[in-house]
């Protein structure tokens, strides 16, 4: 295996998988998903569908116990409601702290787990779909360029210089990610981004708002709707 791709089942990680498969071929790509105690299974269902579409090996980890005690509104044990407003509106109320849908150090944990899985399967790269819109204003600090640089250094050293971390969209906004995915033929109709677990996306949570804007800026309708 050449590359391990963190695959949530959302738009960004699906684009990341599309690029890795385009670069190396499906036989050289391992997709890794993780359950973290989220309120619904829509993301993991979408991840399985996307992995099947590309014909890549797909593994799923259960990391839910590591978030016990968190009041993150995405988690099943939380009584917090998922905010139905943009990240900018949410950040205006947090005094510079991450938004309530920030799962504590999730990307750090996922990347550390990916390093172990990647090394065990002969991978030399870990890919994940962080982009600038998620990092903006400290909404999700583990999506920032600074975090990516630090975790890449840690994993490279901790793996005996065997693994590097790639975040190909770290300097892009979400519209740029969509443009890249459209060029690669990413199966966006299979993806799920909404933080709610209804039959259809709510259209009101932060990620739904960002997703709708990204497709609108590319001049096309969201194929998942």
Secondary structure as UniProt FT lines:
FT   STRAND          3..6
FT   HELIX           11..24
FT   HELIX           26..28
FT   STRAND          29..35
FT   HELIX           42..54
FT   STRAND          57..62
FT   HELIX           64..67
FT   TURN            68..69
FT   TURN            73..74
FT   TURN            76..77
FT   HELIX           87..91
FT   TURN            92..96
FT   TURN            100..101
FT   TURN            104..105
FT   HELIX           106..120
FT   TURN            121..122
FT   STRAND          125..127
FT   HELIX           132..135
FT   HELIX           136..138
FT   TURN            139..140
FT   HELIX           141..143
FT   HELIX           145..158
FT   TURN            159..160
FT   STRAND          164..166
FT   TURN            168..171
FT   HELIX           174..184
FT   HELIX           188..190
FT   HELIX           206..217
FT   TURN            218..219
FT   TURN            223..224
//
